[in-house]
Amino acid sequence: MRQLACITSLFVLFVIGVYANTEKVIFLAPAAINLPETLKNLQLDVLTLSAFSLRKSLPVSFPTEEQPQGEESWYLLRTLKDGQRYEVRICWAAIQPTNFEIDVFDVDRVLNIPQLVERIPLGQHQHQTLDVAPIDQAESILFLRVWSAAAFFTTNKTLMQSPPPVDVDIILDPYLANVFPKSLLPTAAYIICLAVSSWYASGIIWKVLSPTAAAGEKVHKD
Ligand SMILES: *[C@@H]1O[C@H](CO)[C@@H](O)[C@H](O)[C@H]1NC(C)=O
């Protein structure tokens, strides 16, 4: 009975723990490049290593034949390090069911695919200005595209016709030694601490219990 209660409470903990969803893309930063004049006038939100997190309220729509992936938004990843591995994560609350699709494109790819370059907002919108230097010299730079499609069903017609925007965090995370995401370091440290301390704890518990064990053995021998 007690076991059952334990399992149930563990399960409840687990269910409460899962409150957010994540979608991510992993990539290597490209070589530094001079941005061509046509792309100089970008008015995109920027993610850099110092401003690595962006909180946005993203418009969503239900998938249609013309736009099967929903609404599109573009960002700029700057001050990357050539050859370094990064990931970009998008996190959102599970109470706002959404399908995200994220891709990165280097400058060449954007320039060579007219359908892409057409869709990047060039100086149309005045986004929040981030404290980043203008792009004057060669820089390792990538475009980030996010598709967001609503993924829920409700009998409420208002919500089905105009799904509310979804609050997201977009996070740029470098990998340490190209192997391990930097932001997961505290979690890894926690797990290692837990493993080491349980090793010692088990030693102590064994010592505490072993006189009884030894006594028990003695009784057996006699
Ligand atoms: C439908 O959802 C909207 C937005 O959340 C809400 O204002 C409205 O009261 C809902 N309508 C019904 C019939 O529940």
The ligand as a Gaussian input file, in Angstrom:
#p B3LYP/6-31G(d) Opt

LIG

0 1
 C      -14.073000      32.001000     -25.934000
 O      -12.773000      32.432000     -25.640000
 C      -12.653000      33.829000     -25.461000
 C      -11.184000      34.163000     -25.320000
 O      -10.557000      33.401000     -24.310000
 C      -13.484000      34.245000     -24.252000
 O      -13.375000      35.623000     -24.055000
 C      -14.913000      33.845000     -24.476000
 O      -15.667000      34.114000     -23.310000
 C      -15.024000      32.354000     -24.817000
 N      -16.379000      32.045000     -25.206000
 C      -17.059000      31.021000     -24.721000
 C      -18.430000      30.800000     -25.284000
 O      -16.615000      30.294000     -23.832000

